[in-house]
Amino acid sequence: MKPGASDQAEHRLLSSEMIEELENEEKHSLSSDALEQITAQVTLPQGFRVKIMGSKPASGLWGIKHTRDPVDKLVREAKQNQTKGLPIAVLEVDRDGIKIRDALGADGKGNGPGKVLRSIPIESISYGVQDIVYTRVFSIILVTSTNFRPEEHPFRCIAYACETKQVARMLTFALATAFQVCSTQGAFSEEAKRTGRKPKRFAIDLRSPEELQVDEETEA
């Protein structure tokens, strides 16, 4: 395959320079202009080495209150099964959504993008946030059904443990960039183009865990 083909797209892992830039941005309020400036710094695709914690039913579509209980349960389960350990993968964010790739890479030695183990279309993700208690944890709410039957759980919270809280923060900004591309440019995934399914609304919480904690205490 010649360089430049879609499956040969550069797989960028987090750089220390990008972490420093984002930490500096956190000192300022996130106005719409600031958001555009931040997401403009993020080039997609972005890859992040994570541990897959699993998923639990979520009680709602948007908001950290709907990820709180699922994340707490997943953290407890992870602590109870420390001998087994969590599967390691590379979470790649691109304009189509999220791809979970084999951490061993294309050659089995960590070089090049690994095999795609799972794809999550951007239009099926309703919310993303860095957790306020476990700041290394990043979670999303996935819309699994649009029928909303009482006996079903149409929303699932999926959590990933990042290497550091800065990585979790960067992952949040990468997903925000994907949301922005989708919303402003209509760049829906190939699956959405085939099925005609389009997202109605996205929500990404770009506040820091400290800011989220203060807001939660104020609302309480």
N, C-alpha and C positions, 0 to 999 in steps of 0.2 A: 504494500500500500504506500502510495507516495505521500510525503509530508504535506499537510494541509487538508487531508481527508478528514471527514467528521470524526472517525474513531481514532484519529491521530491528534486530536486537539490537545494543546498543551495542558497538562494536568498540574495545576499550580498548588503547592502546599503552602501553608501559612508561613509568612516571613516575619522576622523580628521587627523589620521596619514598618510593616503594616500594623502590627500590634501596637507599636509606639504611637503611630498616627491616630489610631482609634482611641487609645488611652487619653491622648491629648484632646480629642473631640468630646470625650465624656465630660470634660470640665465645663462645657457650654450647653445651654439649653438646645433641644433638638427641634428647631423650627423647621418648616417645610424647606426653606432654603438650605439649612444646615444638613437636612436629610439628603437632599440632592447632592450636596458637596461630598458627603460621606459615601454614598452609594457610587458616586462617580469614581471614587478611589478603588473600588472593588471590581476587579476584572473576573468575569466568569469564563470557564468553570473554576471553582475553588474546591480544593480537597482537604479534608480534615480527618486525621486518624482518631477513631472513636471506639468505645466499647458499646455494644448494643445491649441495652438494659431490658428491652421488651416493650410490651404495650398493655394498656388496661382501658376499659371503657371510660369515656369522659362524659361529664354531665351536661356539657354545653359547647357551643361553637367557638366562642371567643372569650378570652380573659384568663388570667393566671389562677383565679379561683377554681377554674375547671381543670387545671393541670395539677393542683396541689395534692389532692388525694391520690391520683394515679402515680405521681412521682414518689410520694412517700411510700406507697406500697411496693413499688419497683426497687427503691433503695433498700427497704427492709428485706426483700427477697434476695437481693444481691449480697447483702451482709450475711444472710443465713446460708448462702451457697458459695462461700468464698473458696472452698476447696475445688469446686468445679470451674469457677471463673466465668467471665463474660466473653462472648465472641468479639474478636477485634476485626474491624473493617475500616475502609476509607469511605467517608460520607462525602459525596461530591454534589455540590450545588451548581446547577446551570440554569439557563433560561427556561428549560422544560420542567424543572422541579428538582427532585433529589434522586440520586443514584447511589445505591449501596454497593461498593466494589470490594472484591477480594483484596485483603491487605497484602497478600503476597505478590501483587503486581502481575504484569503480563508474562514475566519470565519465571515466576515462582521465587524470585529473589528480591522482590520489592521494587523492581524497575519497571516504569511505564504503568499506565492505567490497568488495574486488574479487571477480571471478569465481572460484569454487572450481575449481582446477586438479586437485586430488587430495584424496581423503579417506582417512584411516587410522583405522579403528575402534579404539576404546580396547581392545577385547578381543584385538586382534591384536598389541598392543605388550606385550612381556614385560619390557623393561628400558629405563631412560633414565639418562643420566649426563653430567655436564660433564667433558670430557677433562682429564687431569692434566698432559699435556705441552702441548697446544694449548688453553689455557684459554678461548679464544673459541669453541671447537667444542663443540657439543652433539650427542650421538648417541643413537639408539634401536636396539633390536633388535626386528625385526619377524618374527613367526611367519607364514611364507608357506604352510606346509603342515603338516598334522597326520598325514600318512601315514608320515613319517620313512623314506622309501626310501633305501637306501644311495647310489643314483646322484643323488639330489637334495640340494639345500641347503635345509633347511626354515627356516633362520634367515638374515635379512639385516640388516646394520648400515647404517643411513642416517645420514649426517652433515650437519650444517648449520653454517655459519660465522656467528656472531653479530657484531654491531657492536662489542661490548666483552665482557670476561669477566663483568661484572656482569649483562649481558643474558642470557648463557648460564646464569648462576646463577638468574636470575629465571625463565627458561624451565623449568629443572629443578623449581622450586617450583610452577609452574603445572601441569606434568604430574603432580606429586605430588598436587596438589589434585584433578585429574581422576580419578586412581587411587583416592583416598580416597572421593570421591563414589560412584564405581562400586562399590567394595568395601562401603561402609557402607550405601548407600541402594539398591543394586541397580539403579543408573541406567545400564543398558547401552544401547548405541547402537541406533538403529532397525534396523540390519542384523542385530544379534544377536537382537533381538526377532523378526524375521522368520524367521531361520534356526535359532534355538534354540542358537546357538553362544555359550557363556559362557566367560569367562576362568577358568583354574584358579588362576593366581597372577600377581601383579604384583611388580616390583622396581624401586625408584627409589633411586638413590644420592644422598643429600642431604649427604654429607660434602663438605667443600671439597676442591679439587684437592690442597692441601697435606696434608690429613688422609689422602686416598686414597694419596698418594705414600708417606707414612710407613707406612701399613698394608701396602702392597705390599712395601716394603723389609723389614718385619718378617717377613712371610710367606716371603719369599725366604730 
